[in-house]
């Protein structure tokens, strides 16, 4: 019995020693894991801080490309580069160092375009209200107030400079609401013009211009009394930016490709207006095929109007484009005649200097505006920018 007891004691002692060793190993491993996690977190935090510093600098100064070198932060250092890419974006690379190991954060920003707005108005008249039945998808901004009389519904974020004025049932802001936001329009369309001169198509004329987009990726252009010519879009404007200065531009057709059509005032006369003579649609509708790459911008110094044509006066009109009107907005030619003409079925967004009336009493068009969600990440070539940047990707 004595020898058996000794064996039993030795056995239990061996077990306890092994269990103790395993518990010790587990404790050591847990401590190692905790230290590793802490160190990795520190590297990440340092790299993230560098990226945030760089983003802030870019938001304050869009020309900033200085970067940072070995800046001490939270026990480590970060170094940052900011470089322009061939696609017009800015790539920020932030490397955080802690205890001789590194972590990298890469941020890509693109210039913020007015095309991202479902609705933007620099001057919102107090005589025009959003009311029950009105629905806006996508971002909304007014550099004055938002005026409502009824239960309008806003699905995207709403921002205003000077608050809102509501009577009757209040609107619903499903995407959030913020006031005190000022986002002035550019003073002119010089950047769009410069882009057209550099690599697109620029034409100075006081004649009326008719432009028809064709589904085979061509454009038919007629200037004044001259004969019409049909040219591949890629040939007519290499970068997709087309500018007519001093003209009245009339447009319609089926867009295949990526293009911006702009009509700029030359300081006098009736030029700088765009009239939409008939349906203006994409060859591939992004509502039925989100992979569609067709995209159109209409850019005018003055108003963009639904023309008083037979095609538009029965059954309404389809407009698929991002619209930009520097001093006025989307309106109707000869609004006071013709009775109710159907609906303006807009797929895209509109940015305007001043909101225009499209229905007066029982005359004009109902609004059926639907936001093209592709405009949140991309914009038509040469479309005016807000002057700031937006983050499109953040890689850690």
N, C-alpha and C positions, 0 to 999 in steps of 0.2 A: 504493500500500500504506500509505503514511503516513496518508493521509486516512481509510482504512478502519479503521486501528488506533485513530485518534482517536475515530471514531464508536463503535467497539466499547467503548472505555474509557468514553465518555460513557454508552452504554447500560447497561453494568454498574454504573456509578456511580449511575445513576438507579434501577436495580433495588434496589441496596443501600440507597439513601436511603429508597425506599418501604417496603422490608422493615423497615428500622430504625424508620421512623415507625410502621408497624403494630405492631411489637413494643413500641414505647414506649406506643402507645395501649392495647394489651392489658395492659401492666403497670400503667398508670394506672387502667384499668377494674377490674383485679383488686384493686388497693389500695382503690379506691372501694367495690367490693363488700364487701371485708373490713371496711372501716370501717362501712358501712351495716349489715352483719350484726351487728357488735359492738354498735353503738348500739341496734339493735332488740332484741338479746338483753338488753342492760342494761335497757331499758324493760320488757321482759317479766319479767325477774327482779325488778325493783323492784315491779311490779304484783302478781306472784305472792307476793312476800314480804308485801305488805299484806294479801292475801287469806288467807294462812296465819296471820298475826297475828290477824286478825278471827275466823277459825274457832277458833283456840285460845281466845280470849276467850269465845266462845259455848259451847264445850265446858266451860269452867270456870264460867261464869255464864250460864244460859240466858236471863236477862233483859237481858243486855248489848246495848245498841243505840247506844252513844256514838259509835262510829266513830273515825276518825283524820283529822287535817288537816295536810298538808304535813310529814310525818315524813321526816327525812333518812335515806337508806339507800343505801349503795353508790354514792355519787356522784350520786344523784338523790333524788326525794321521792315519797312515795305519800300519797294521800288515800282514805279508805274510808268508805262508808256501809253501814249494816245496817238494813233496814226490813222490817216485817211485810207479808205479802201477804194478799189476801182468802182464799186457800186454806189459811191457817194456816202457811205456810212463811216462811222468812226469806231475803231476797235480799241478798247481799253484793256491792257494786260497788267494785272497787279500781282506781284510776287511777294508773299509774306514770308519772312524768315524768323524762326524761333529755335534756339539751341541748334543752330547750323543746318536744320532741315527746312524745306520750303513747301509752300502751298500756293497754287496759282488760281486766280479768279479772272475770267475773261468776260467782258461786257461789250456788247455791240449796240450802238445807238444809230438811229437814222434821223435826218432832219424831219421835224414835225410839219406835216402838210395840212392845209385847211380842208383838203379832201376827206379827212377823217371825220368831219362833222356831218351828221345827218341833217342838221339845221344850224346855221350860224347867221346872226344878224348884228351888224354894227349899230344900227339905229332901229329900234323896235317902236313904231308909232303907238301911242296910247289909244288910238282909235281902232286898232285891229286886235282882236282877242282870240286866244285859244279857248275852245269850248267843248262841250259834251260831243262825243263822236270823233274828236280829233285825237290822233295817235301818232306819236313820234318814236321811231326805233332808232337807237344809236345816240351818240353824244349831241347835246344841244348847248348853245351858248348865245347870250345876248350881252352886248356892251352897254345896254341900258337896263330896262326892266323886262320881266316876263309878265305880260298882261293876260289874264284868263277870266272867263265868265262861264263856268261850268266844269264838268269833270273830264278835262283833257287828261290823257295818260301818256307819261314819258317813261320809256323803258330804259333808255341810256342815262348816263349822268347828266344833270342839268347844272350849268353854271351861269351866273349873271354878274354884272358889275354892280348894279344898284338895287338888287333885291327883286321882289315880285309884288304884283298888285292883283289880288283875287277878289272877285265878287261872285255871289251865288255859291254853288258847290265847288269846293277847292280841287285843284288838280292833284293827281297822284304821281309821285316821283319814285318809281320803282328802282331806279338806278342811283338814287341819291341826289342831293341838292346842296349847292355851295354858292354863296354870294361873296362879293368883294374881289372877283376875278376879272382883271382887265386884260384883254387880248386884242390890241389894235390891229386893223388891217394894214398891209403895206401901203405906202403913199403912192405907189405907181406899179406898173407891170413891166418895168425895165428888165428884171432878171429873165422873164419869159421871152421878151423880145431878143435879148442878148443870146439866149439859148437857140432861138430860131435862126438868128444870123450866123451863129458859129457852126452849127451842124444840122440845122433843120431847113425850113423854108420860110423866107420873109419876103412879103410883097407889100409895097407902098402904093396904094391906089385909092381914089375917091369914088370909083365905080362900085356898083353893086356886085357882090361876088356870090355865085351859087356853088355850093359844095355838096356833092352826093357821095356818100360812102357806099361801096359795093361789097357784096358778100364774098367776092373772090380776092379780098385784101387790096383792092384798088380804090382810087378816089377820082371822081370826075369833077373838074373845076371849070367854071365859066366865069370870066371876068368881063363885065360890061357887055359890049357888042361883039367881043371876040368869040371865036369858035370854042366850044367845049373840048377839053382834053382829058383823057383818062390815063392815069399813071399808077403804077404799083406804089402803095403807101411807103414801103421801105426805100423806094427811089425818090419819091417826091419830098420826103423829109427823113433823113437818115436817122435822126434821134427821136422822131415822132412829134416834134414841136412845129406847128404851123401857125404863122402870124400874118394877118392882113391888117395893115395900119391905114386908117382913114376911111375904110369901107363900111358898108352895111353888109353883113354876112347872112345868107340864107342857107340853111342846112337841113338834111334829111338822110335817110338811108340805113344800111345795115353795116355795122362796124366789125371788121375782122382784123384784130391787131391791137396795138397800144398807141394811142395818139391823143394829142391835145390840139384843139382848134381854137384860135384866139383872134378876137377882133378888137384892136386898140384904137382909141381916139387919137387923132393927131393934133388936138387942141381946138379944133373948130369944126363946123358942119355937123352932119348927122351921123358921122362915122362912129364906130365903137359899139354898135348894136348887133345882136344876134337874133335872127328870127328863125324859129323851128317850123318848117313848112309842112312836115308830115312826120310819121313815126320815125324815131331814131333809136334803133335797137341793136343789141349785140348779136352776132351770128350764133354764138353759144351762150345761152342764158345762164348766168351763174345761179339762179334760183333752182333750176333743174339739174345743173351740172356745176357744182362748186369749184371744179378744176378749171373752169373757163379762164383764159388769159386775156380775153378781150376787155379793154378798158378805155374809156373816153373821158376827156375833160373839155368842157366848154368854158372859155374864159373871155370876159368882155369888160371893157371900161365902163360902159353904160348898162342898159338893161338887156336881159335875155327874155324874149317873149314868145309865147305860143302864137304863131302867125294866124291872121284871119284868112284861112284858106278853106276851100270846100272839103278837103281831106280831114281837117281838124274840127269842122263845125258839126259833124255828126259822129257820134260814138267816141268822142274824146281823142286823146293822144297818148302814146307810149314814149317816154323819154328815159333812156338808160344811160346815165352819165353823172359825173361829178360836175356841178355847176358853180361858177365863180363870177360874181358881178361886183365890180369895184365900187361903183357909186349908187347903183340901184339894186334890182333884184329880178327874180322870176315873176313875170307878169303876163298879161294878155293884151294883144293888139286889138284895138277897137272893143274894149271890154263892154261898153254900154249897148252894143247891138247883138242881135242874134239869139237871145234867150239862153236857156241852159243847153250846153253843148256836150255834156258828158263829163268825164273825169280826166284830170292830168294824172297819169299813172307813172310816177317817177320812181325809178329804181336807181339809187345812188345817194346824193346829198346835195345840199345847196348852201352856198356861202354868199352873203349879199350885204351891200352897204346899207340898204334900207328895204325892209319888207314891203312887197307889193300886194295889191288886192287881186285875187284871181276869180272871186265870186262876189258880185254886188247885187244884193237882193236875189232875184231869180235869173240873173244874167251872168254868164261866165262858166267856170268849171269847178266841179267838186275836186277836193284834194284826196288823192290816194298815193301817199308817199311811203315808200319802203326803202329801208337802208340797205345798201350793198356792204355787207360786213367785210368784204375784201379790202375796203378802203381804210380799215383800221391799221393794216400792215403795209399797204402799197398805195401808190397814188399815180395818176396819169402823168406822163412826162411833162416837165416844165410847169407843173401846177404850183401856185404860190405857196410859200412856206410861212409858218408862224414866227420863225426866227429862233425857235428852240429845238430841242432834241427829245426823242422818245427812246426808251430802252426796248429793244426788240428781242434780245436774248441775254441770259445771265448764266454762264457756265462755271461750275465750281468743281 
